[in-house]
Amino acid sequence: MVTTATADNQPSERCDNCDAMTPHEVTVKLVTESEADSNAVFSREPYRVTKCQQCGATTEQRANDM
């Protein structure tokens, strides 16, 4: 994963859908992976979410798998 910044400080990343480096919105969200576990509230995992500002395609990747 390669991230660069544009002149207005918006991160640019490779978009597989656009097949180019495009501006992306990057956020982090917490995901509960196991609803059946009584400790599920305490077992959330961070995911990196990117959204292409050109085509709207989104990707999510578990932060621990990066």
N, C-alpha and C positions, 0 to 999 in steps of 0.2 A: 504494500500500500504506500503510495507516494502522495504527499499532501504539500501543496505550495500555496502561497497567498497572492491574491490579486492586488492591484493598486489600492482598492478600497478595503483591504484586509479580509476579504472573503476567501475561505479556503477553496482551492481547486484540486480536484481529484479526477482520476480516470473513471469515466462512466462507460460501462460495457454496453449500455443501451445506445448511447450517442457515438460510441467508439472514438472518444476524444477526451481531452482534459477540459472539464467544465466546472463552473462554480458550484459548490455544494454547501448545504446547511448541515452542520454536524451537531448532534446532540447525544446525550447519554440517558438511557432509561433503565430502571430496575425491573427485572422480570422474576416472578416467582415460578420456579421450574417444577415444583412438586406440590400440587394442591392437596394430595392425600396425606401428607405428613403433618402432624400436629404442630411441628415447629416451622411450617412453611413461611410464616410471617418473618422468621429470622433467617431464611435461606434464600434471599434474593441475590441475583447475579446481575452485574452491570453489562449492558449491551451498548455498543457504539452504533448509532443510527445515522446514516447519511442520506440526504435527499438531493438529487440533482436539480439545480435551479433552472436547467434548460428543458429537460423532458419530464421531470417529476418522478423518475424512478427512485425507489428507496431500497437500501440494503441495511441489514442488521447483522452484526457480528458480536458474538460473546467476547467480552474484553479479555477473559482468561485464555481465549483461543488465538489471540493475535500474536 
